[in-house]
Amino acid sequence: MANLNEPKYFINRELSWLKFNTRVLEQARKTELPLLERLKFLAIYSTNLDEFYMIRVAGLKQLYNAGVIVTGIDKMTPLDQLTEIRGYLNHEKEILQDTYHEIINKLESKELFIKSYSKLDDELKEKADEFFFSNILPVIIPIAVNATHPFPHLNNLSFSLAVKLSDGINDEKYKYGMIRITRVLPRFFQVNDNHYVPIESIVHEHVEDIFPGYKLISSAAFRVTRNADIVIEEEEADDFMLIMEQGLKLRRKGAFVRLDIQDEADPDILEFLNFHMNINAKDIYSYNLPLNLGALWEIVGNKHFSQLTLAPYNPKILPPLNKNESIFRTIRKHNILLYHPYESFEPLTRLIKEAAKDTKVISIRMTLYRVEKNSQIIQALIDAANDGKQVTVMVELKARFDEENNLHWARALEQAGAHVIYGITGFKVHAKITQIIRQEDGVLKFYMHLGTGNYNGATAKIYTDVSYFTCKDEFTKDTTTFFHILSGFSKNQKLETLSMSPTQIKPRLLAMINNETIKGEEGRIIAKMNSLVDSDVIKALYNASMNGVNIDLIIRGICCLKPGIKGISENIRVISIVGRYLEHARIFYFRNSDPSMFISSADWMPRNLERRLELMTPIVEKPLQEKLLEILQLQLNDNYLAWELQNDGSYERVEVMGQKVINSQKILGDYINKIFNTLRKDTNTSKADKLAKKLFKES
């Protein structure tokens, strides 16, 4: 019998993440995609890598400095992981640069240009000069570094130009300084409709205007990355909001973990910078492309070149939500399941807006993890609180990189009179749940929404997620209990229909996996999620596979399970779908469980199952189960966006091999459009259900 605790049966988490970001980069290499669509994936790749270094690499460095030897079940040491990461990224850097220049060259054939200042014609140079003197010079900060001017503090991801100057008197003794390029400036100056100039090339041209009387010897654009993880000692916090604000300030002072610098930088400048920053030489990356590719969104959004992006998709509202009636009445008649972004997020916004205005509504309760800056949902909650309704909102202040936005909304809600909960000591609240209490005919009626994604109308257009609306009595007690857990003191409380982590989801998952294991070849598991890391769950899946259970996993990002190991995991297939939309939904199917279908806010990771408050929701209605199962089956058949995980940790594209091309994201969009266009002529709900099922199978 195999020892399933052996490291050889597990893929390292960090290396698995790197493979995910490679799949994002591969989207930028797809020559069949429109050029600006490819440029967008370079922006996503770059932003992903920034966060990886700020959090994951920074954490590994802390572990190494603390003398920690082993960090996970794969038994790789922090140093092993850092070595692998650096080697991987240095290799991939060449692919990134080649891809960027290929796209830029092809954009030129479409009359869209990204050029340095020196390559502009005289007319465009004049416009760039005007912009420098009117918009750049007044806001940039020239910094001398010498005995009386210490090396300045550099914020995380700050962008600057380091300069080497001569005073013309002693040419053998150079002076060093820098020019901080504030974030209020665009990363690329748009000279006209079709020309963009990296801001640093304009600044470079005018260094001698910034340091008058000095001659520029050389300059180099650079960008720093700091440790951005915030550790909060919650037990010692009298004022959690104040502690969070202090933590955000400390984030700006985290240790340097990476230096990006332009290629072929003057060695003296590099030595000057690193004398003050002391960054490991292996974490210094030189690039022959503009630093901070995340800012390419500025160019992707150029409306004059919209033909170089994919045609926008407009989410649809289908029956029964397209009727001109109260959404409460609709939910009373139907349990509704939506699959965003193909089906619109607008009904959820409408639910909160209607609840805010409805005189029969006495209470609105919600959890908020990540919301957009101009949130219609939060504005409706503020209106409801101002109107005297009981509004209770769990605002998770520890949602990484959304802390400041969440602090802002928490204050606004409090000022309106809402009861705001900031978190649970020791846990993040990641569950997505709304409960609305309405007085109807002398009794309280409860309306609930449970989902896999955030209450964020912006990301709901680009993330795939599931929303479930119901007013079923069996959910009422659990949702009430959940909000009581958030707002009060509670010990050992359990939900009856829903499952909650950290106490219930993992045991229930393990029990359902074990139940399929007992069924052997009659067992069947399909699970879709963002990440699979938890070693107990992985070992349970291995056991199921060893007993003949057929297992399919659709995992977008990190997967520490190794499929296809003879005698261990040969009945497990793992695919990752990376495409136009970020696959964010968590959907779980266990054939022999009752019910067999679940949606959840939780990935199968220790942090979700053991250190967060999450919810897993059973879907018991047969038509809704069938809808979710059809989505899973379609994605399993994808041969255009899908990558299959190999047992060595690598991923290979799923090949078409003479078959019909199956792009699951396009098929879902086309399918919803077809239903929408057909049903505009006939809104009969039962007919809609039949037509939807027929069209899906045809697709």
C-alpha positions, 0 to 999 in steps of 0.5 A, a space after each residue: 500500500 502506497 504511503 500517500 504522505 510521501 512528498 513525491 505525490 504532491 506538487 509544490 504550491 508556488 511552482 503550480 501557481 507559476 504554471 498558472 501564470 504561464 497559461 495566462 502568458 500563453 493567451 498573449 501568445 495566441 496569434 488567433 486572438 485580436 492584438 489588444 486582447 493579447 496585450 491585455 493578457 500581458 497586463 494580467 500576467 504582469 499584475 499577477 506576478 507583482 502580487 506573487 512577489 509581494 506576498 508569496 516570495 516575500 513570505 518565503 524569504 521571511 521563512 528562510 531568514 527565520 531558519 524554517 526548513 520545511 513548509 509543506 507536504 511536498 517538503 521543499 525548503 524555502 530556499 529550494 522554492 526561491 531557487 526554482 522560482 527565480 530560475 523559472 522567471 528568468 527563463 520566462 522573462 525571455 518569452 515575455 519580452 519576445 511576446 511583447 515585441 511581437 505584439 507591438 510590431 504587429 500593432 504598428 501594421 494596424 497603425 497603433 504605436 508604442 514608441 520611445 520619445 527618441 523615435 517620434 517625429 518632430 511634430 510628435 516630439 513637440 507635443 510630448 515636450 508640451 506635455 512634459 512642461 505642462 503636466 510632468 515637470 510640475 508634479 514629478 519629484 527630483 531627488 538628489 542623493 548625497 550626504 545631506 540628502 538621504 536615499 528616499 523612501 520608495 513605496 511598493 511598486 513605485 516607478 522612478 528614473 535613476 540618474 547619473 549626472 556630471 556637474 561639469 567641474 569634476 567629471 570623474 566624480 559623478 552625482 546620483 539621484 532619481 526622479 520619482 514618477 508619480 502615479 497621477 501621471 499616465 504610464 503611457 502618454 497618448 500623444 494622439 489617437 494612435 501614438 503612445 510614449 512610455 513616460 520615462 522616455 519623455 522624462 529621460 529626454 528632459 533630465 537636464 531641465 529637471 537638474 539644471 546645470 548638470 549633464 546627464 551621463 546615463 539614466 535607468 527606469 526602475 521599479 521596486 516591490 516590497 513585502 505587502 503582507 499585513 500581519 494583524 495581532 487582532 487579540 491586542 486590537 482595541 480599535 480594529 479599523 485603527 489597527 488596519 490603517 496602521 497596517 496599511 501604512 506599514 505595508 509601504 515600508 515592507 522589506 524590498 523583495 524585487 527590483 525591476 530595471 530597464 535592460 542594459 542599465 549603467 552598472 554604476 546606477 545599478 550599484 548605486 540603487 542596490 547599495 541602498 536597497 540591498 536586494 538579492 542579486 537573484 531578485 533583480 530582473 532587467 527587461 528590454 520592455 517598458 516596466 509595469 506592463 499592468 498599465 497596458 490597460 491604458 492602451 487596451 481601452 483605446 476606443 479608436 481600436 476596438 476592432 482589435 479586441 473581442 466584441 463585448 458581451 452584454 450579459 442577459 436577463 432571462 426568464 423569470 427575472 425579465 418580467 416587470 414584477 417585484 423581484 420578491 414575488 419572482 423569488 417566491 415563485 422560483 428558486 433561481 440559479 444564474 451563471 455570470 457573466 453570461 447571465 446578468 448580475 443586475 438582478 442581484 443589484 435590483 434585489 438590494 435596491 428594491 429592498 432598500 425602498 420597500 416599506 415591508 422590508 425591515 432588515 438587510 444583512 450582507 457580507 462584503 469582501 471585495 466591492 467596486 469603488 462606486 458600488 450601487 449595492 453599498 449605496 442602496 444599503 446606505 439608503 436603507 440605513 438612512 431610511 431606518 431599516 435594520 442594516 447589518 453588513 460584514 465588511 471584511 477589512 482583511 481582504 488583501 489589496 481591498 483594505 482601503 476601499 473596504 475601510 472607506 465603505 465601512 465608514 460610510 455605512 456606519 455614518 448612515 446608521 448601519 451595524 458594521 461588523 469588521 471581521 471575526 478574530 483569527 478568521 477572514 469572512 469569505 462567504 457570499 451571502 445576503 438575507 432580507 427579512 420582509 413583513 408579509 401578512 403579519 409574518 416574517 418572510 426571508 429572502 436569500 442570495 448565496 453565491 460563489 463570487 463577490 458582490 462586485 458589479 465590475 468583476 461580475 462582468 469578467 468572472 464566472 460565478 454562480 448566484 442562487 436566489 431562494 426563500 426556502 424555509 430550510 435556509 432561513 434558520 441557517 442564514 439567521 444563525 450565520 449572521 448571529 455568529 458574525 455579530 455575537 458570541 458563539 461556540 460550536 454552532 453548526 448549520 443544518 442545511 448549509 455547511 460552514 467552514 472552518 467546522 463543517 465544509 471539510 468534514 462534509 467534503 471528506 465524507 462525500 469523497 469517502 462515500 464515492 470511494 465506497 461505491 468504487 467504479 460506480 462513484 463519480 466526482 466532478 469538482 470545479 474550483 480555483 485551487 486545490 491545495 489541502 493535503 487531506 482532501 488530495 489524499 482522499 481523492 487519491 484513495 477514491 481513485 485507487 478504488 476505481 472512482 472516476 474523478 474530473 477536476 476543473 482547477 483554474 489555478 493552483 493544483 498540488 494533486 498529481 494526476 495519472 500516477 499508476 496505481 494512485 491517481 490514474 482515474 483522476 483528470 485535471 484540466 485548467 481553463 484560461 480564457 476571456 473570463 476568469 473562471 471563479 465559480 466553485 461547483 461540486 458534484 458527487 453522484 452518490 450524495 443526496 443532494 449531489 450538487 453544491 456551490 461554494 465560496 470556498 476553494 479546497 485549500 487549508 486557508 478556506 477550509 480551516 481559517 476562513 468563514 465560508 459557506 457551501 450551499 446544496 442545490 436540490 432542485 433537479 433543473 438547477 442541478 442539471 444546469 450546473 452539471 451541463 456547465 461542468 460537462 461542457 467545460 470537461 469537453 473544452 478543447 480550445 481553452 483547456 490545459 491538462 495537468 500532467 503528473 510531472 506538474 507541467 500542463 499541455 494544451 488539450 488538442 482538437 485532434 480533428 474534432 469540432 472546436 469546443 470553446 466553452 466560454 464562447 459556447 455559453 455566451 452564444 447559447 445565452 444570446 440565442 435563448 435571449 433573442 428567441 424568448 423576446 418573442 415568447 416569455 413563457 417560463 416553462 417553454 424557456 426552460 425546455 428551449 434552454 435545455 434543448 439549445 444547450 445540448 445542441 451547442 
